[in-house]
Amino acid sequence: MNKPAVSHPLFARFFYLIGPIANKAGGDAHRKELLSGLSGRVIELGAGTGLNFPFYPPTVTEVLAIEPEPFMRKKAIDSARVASVDVKVVDGVDSNLPAENCEYDAAVVSLVLCSVSDPGIALKEIRRVLRVGGELRFYEHIVAEEPRLARLQRRVDILWPYLGGGCHTSRDTVSAIETAGFIISSARRFKFQPSALAIPVSPHVIGTAIKG
């Protein structure tokens, strides 16, 4: 079966431009927190342009970075060349990861579960490729706990996914991770708003979940 094509050329270029700006506003610190203490073999789903690569600790032996969008994948390959750990960037989709069962010690998702077509399927695939006791590290924008902002997010999601490369602002990603069978060991919720346009995606979470 042929994998579905993923191409968001305008959004990919927009993300490439704004990513470094968001990182300077605090994103770099979030990514460092996300990846701190990781070790062994890691698979990263939706690596984007490779913004996580500089923050992988030396205890990580290798990273398989999956990125289906062609422009982003090209930029990620460039980032991988100067990474301090061994990073291999490949094409692939969340519904069929190019990895064997229980092959990886950890998985990383970073601002990606908002845009996959079905978070449940993606998380099932991540669980498949993780060893028992392996970690899922997640850094995502999520549905707000405040009812007023959550209502705004649901309204925004009528149009937002079409402009944002499939991104949804109102997904309850923490619940989706639990529903997929992971045990959440930590989850720090916070607001991150590097610009006024980011209000609908300002609620964030950084955390760790374990495959039991």
C-alpha positions as CSV (number, residue, x, y, z in Angstrom):
1,M,0.0,0.0,0.0
2,N,1.4,3.4,-1.0
3,K,1.7,5.9,1.9
4,P,-0.3,9.1,1.5
5,A,1.5,12.1,0.3
6,V,2.0,15.0,2.8
7,S,2.7,18.4,1.4
8,H,2.0,21.8,3.0
9,P,4.4,24.0,1.1
10,L,3.1,27.4,2.3
11,F,2.8,26.4,5.9
12,A,6.1,24.6,5.9
13,R,7.9,27.8,4.8
14,F,5.9,29.9,7.2
15,F,6.9,27.5,10.1
16,Y,10.5,27.6,8.9
17,L,10.5,31.4,9.3
18,I,8.6,31.6,12.7
19,G,10.2,28.6,14.4
20,P,13.4,30.3,15.4
21,I,11.5,33.4,16.6
22,A,9.3,31.2,18.9
23,N,12.4,29.4,20.1
24,K,14.1,32.6,21.1
25,A,10.9,33.5,23.0
26,G,11.1,30.3,25.1
27,G,10.8,27.4,22.7
28,D,14.5,26.5,23.0
29,A,14.1,26.1,26.8
30,H,11.0,23.9,26.3
31,R,12.8,21.6,23.9
32,K,15.7,21.3,26.2
33,E,13.3,20.4,29.0
34,L,11.5,17.9,26.8
35,L,14.7,16.0,25.9
36,S,16.6,16.2,29.1
37,G,17.8,12.8,30.4
38,L,16.9,10.8,27.3
39,S,19.1,7.9,26.4
40,G,19.4,5.0,24.0
41,R,17.6,4.8,20.7
42,V,15.0,7.4,20.0
43,I,12.3,7.8,17.3
44,E,11.0,11.3,16.7
45,L,7.6,11.6,14.9
46,G,7.1,14.8,12.9
47,A,10.6,16.2,13.2
48,G,9.7,19.3,11.2
49,T,12.8,21.3,10.3
50,G,14.9,19.7,13.0
51,L,14.5,22.2,15.8
52,N,14.9,19.5,18.5
53,F,18.1,18.1,17.1
54,P,20.5,20.5,19.0
55,F,19.0,19.5,22.3
56,Y,19.4,15.8,22.3
57,P,21.8,14.8,25.1
58,P,24.9,12.8,24.4
59,T,23.4,9.7,26.1
60,V,21.2,9.3,23.0
61,T,22.9,6.8,20.7
62,E,20.8,7.5,17.6
63,V,17.6,9.3,16.5
64,L,15.4,8.2,13.7
65,A,13.5,11.4,12.7
66,I,10.3,10.9,10.7
67,E,9.2,13.9,8.6
68,P,6.7,13.4,5.7
69,E,6.6,17.0,4.4
70,P,9.3,17.5,1.7
71,F,10.4,21.0,2.4
72,M,10.6,20.4,6.1
73,R,12.4,17.1,5.6
74,K,15.1,18.8,3.5
75,K,15.7,21.4,6.2
76,A,15.7,18.6,8.9
77,I,18.4,16.8,6.9
78,D,20.5,20.0,6.9
79,S,20.0,20.3,10.7
80,A,21.0,16.6,11.2
81,R,24.3,17.2,9.6
82,V,25.4,19.5,12.4
83,A,23.7,17.7,15.3
84,S,25.8,16.5,18.2
85,V,24.2,13.0,18.1
86,D,23.5,10.6,15.2
87,V,20.3,11.7,13.5
88,K,18.8,10.0,10.5
89,V,16.0,11.8,8.8
90,V,13.5,9.7,6.7
91,D,10.2,10.0,5.0
92,G,7.3,8.3,6.7
93,V,3.8,8.8,8.1
94,D,2.3,8.5,11.6
95,S,0.0,5.6,10.6
96,N,2.9,3.3,9.5
97,L,6.2,4.1,11.2
98,P,9.3,2.6,9.5
99,A,10.4,0.6,12.6
100,E,10.0,-2.8,14.1
101,N,8.0,-3.7,17.2
102,C,9.6,-2.7,20.5
103,E,12.7,-1.3,18.7
104,Y,13.1,2.0,20.5
105,D,13.9,3.2,24.0
106,A,12.0,6.5,23.7
107,A,9.8,8.4,21.3
108,V,9.5,12.1,20.9
109,V,6.5,14.2,19.7
110,S,6.9,17.9,19.5
111,L,4.0,20.1,18.2
112,V,2.9,17.3,16.0
113,L,-0.1,15.5,17.5
114,C,-2.1,18.6,16.8
115,S,-1.8,18.0,13.1
116,V,-1.8,14.2,12.5
117,S,-5.0,12.9,10.9
118,D,-5.8,10.6,13.8
119,P,-3.9,11.0,17.1
120,G,-5.2,7.6,18.3
121,I,-3.6,5.8,15.3
122,A,-0.4,7.8,15.6
123,L,-0.1,7.0,19.4
124,K,-0.9,3.3,18.7
125,E,2.0,3.2,16.2
126,I,4.3,4.9,18.7
127,R,3.4,2.4,21.4
128,R,4.1,-0.4,18.9
129,V,7.7,0.6,18.2
130,L,8.6,1.4,21.9
131,R,10.0,-1.3,24.2
132,V,8.1,-2.1,27.4
133,G,9.0,0.6,29.9
134,G,10.0,3.0,27.1
135,E,9.3,6.7,27.3
136,L,7.1,8.9,25.2
137,R,8.2,12.5,25.6
138,F,5.6,15.1,24.5
139,Y,5.6,18.8,23.9
140,E,2.3,19.9,22.5
141,H,-0.2,22.8,22.4
142,I,-3.5,21.5,23.8
143,V,-7.1,22.3,24.5
144,A,-7.4,25.0,27.2
145,E,-8.6,24.2,30.7
146,E,-10.4,27.6,30.8
147,P,-13.9,27.2,29.2
148,R,-13.8,30.5,27.4
149,L,-10.5,29.9,25.6
150,A,-11.6,26.3,24.9
151,R,-14.7,27.6,23.2
152,L,-12.6,30.0,21.1
153,Q,-10.3,27.1,20.1
154,R,-13.3,25.1,18.9
155,R,-14.5,28.0,16.8
156,V,-11.0,28.7,15.4
157,D,-10.7,25.0,14.4
158,I,-13.3,25.5,11.7
159,L,-10.7,27.3,9.6
160,W,-7.3,26.9,11.4
161,P,-6.4,23.4,10.1
162,Y,-6.7,24.6,6.5
163,L,-4.3,27.4,7.1
164,G,-2.0,25.6,9.5
165,G,-1.0,22.4,7.7
166,G,-3.7,20.3,9.4
167,C,-3.1,21.8,12.9
168,H,-6.0,21.7,15.4
169,T,-6.0,24.0,18.4
170,S,-8.5,22.2,20.5
171,R,-7.2,18.6,20.8
172,D,-7.1,17.0,24.3
173,T,-3.8,15.4,23.7
174,V,-3.1,14.4,27.3
175,S,-6.3,12.4,27.4
176,A,-5.4,10.8,24.0
177,I,-2.1,9.6,25.3
178,E,-3.8,8.0,28.3
179,T,-6.4,6.5,26.1
180,A,-3.7,4.9,23.9
181,G,-2.5,2.9,27.0
182,F,0.4,5.1,28.2
183,I,0.9,5.9,31.9
184,I,1.6,9.6,32.3
185,S,4.4,10.1,34.8
186,S,4.7,13.9,34.4
187,A,2.8,16.7,32.6
188,R,3.6,20.4,33.1
189,R,0.9,22.6,31.7
190,F,1.7,26.3,30.9
191,K,0.9,29.2,28.6
192,F,3.3,30.0,25.8
193,Q,2.3,32.9,23.6
194,P,5.2,34.4,21.6
195,S,2.8,36.6,19.6
196,A,-0.8,37.8,19.6
197,L,-1.6,35.3,16.8
198,A,-0.7,32.5,19.1
199,I,-3.6,33.0,21.5
200,P,-5.5,29.9,20.3
201,V,-2.4,27.7,20.6
202,S,-1.1,29.2,23.9
203,P,-2.0,26.3,26.2
204,H,0.9,23.9,26.2
205,V,2.1,20.8,28.0
206,I,5.5,19.1,28.4
207,G,5.5,15.6,29.8
208,T,6.6,12.0,29.9
209,A,4.5,8.9,29.5
210,I,5.5,5.3,29.9
211,K,4.6,2.2,27.9
212,G,3.5,-0.4,30.4
